[in-house]
Amino acid sequence: LLPIEKASKKLDQKLSKDRKLAEEELQTNIAQSEVFTLPSGQEIEKENILKIALIEFLEANEVERPVTIRTNSLKSRRRDLAQACYYAKAKCATALIGRGVNLDPIGEWSKVGLIVFDSPVPIGATPEYLAGHYMLQGASSMLPVMALAPQPNEKILDMCSAPGGKTTYLAALMKNTGMIVANDINKERCKALTANIHRLGVINTIVCSESGRQFPKIVGGFDRVLLDAPCSGTGVISKDASVKTNKSEKDILRCSHIQKELLLSAIDSVDARSSTGGYLVYCTCSIMVEEDEWVVDYALKHRSVKLVPTGLEFGREGFTKFKERRFHPTLKLTRRYYPHEHNMDGFFVAKFKKLSNLVPAKKDKSEDSEDTEEEVEEVEEAEDEDNAVEEEPVAVPIAKKRKLDNKKFKKWKKGKRDKKFRR
């Protein structure tokens, strides 16, 4: 073949090869292109239900929750306190109904709760209140005490106890036997706690003001522990509307970090060898997963504990998965409460059973979850921003400065001597 024919043949081969590659690439691009599928009827219905629930929740936050009171069983009974709710007696004039208070039992789930619809007199200033016959207490804050189920003659710790609603309920269920240690880090709030303890006739409680994170180093060996951890308050927006504007993602993560430390400390305070107890109840007035399921899942990974049924008859199951996160399957034993569903403040309750007093060995950093590392980094960044202060130069003592100067001089002299020797 002539040289021009050979060049033409090579060009034809190259063009055919390019066409073949182009067709293959086109087919690959078509195969990889996304195919749009219309959502099924079930998916659309699920999305609509979630949207409706969200709207109902937001609307419920704009409405105040009903006033509820708890009868102090150490001094009175519910029917004697309400009196006219059940039957009329001569003593009715001295009861709440006789004072014009419109109330009813809170529900079948509580034997001591009353819901107040209307009252012509201040419900926190009646003679019955001042005598300690009842306590102003939210319906949701009675639930963790019922879940803990304290027994007479037990040793119990209420780690964050002020203003004393749960502490006095514990004492009433224990019939003033055993011992309750009521702790709160805020000394000002301890004043209200002490006042309520005296008013309700509780005599088995010791009040102290210590950091919950350091409590196992002070005293331990409790049969049961109740931890109502400090939180962002996203479940009580109806009481404090400022939560909607004041809380950011960093605040949520900071609360979550504190809650994890407090929960591990509370677990370490429980005695797993207790013949009647070995239980711990963790609760928050928040609906955020970061403060609820995330914290509980963290405790399950770092301590020898397991989740057990709360014993509460109603409430939604906790999440076992949320967005990209996956939690322990037993988190369905926890309970969630919403204002639009249960007509009470948003609340979360989890009950643990401690299996061993031994603390598991710490994992390597490589094995730690990425979520925890990210959270700690963000919390540290937030703390750095809050505590940003210009660093002042540190004054070095004169003696230490001279010592440093002498070392530098000796080093310089030795280097000069070595240089002269090399010459």
Disulfide bonds with the S-S distance in Angstrom:
none
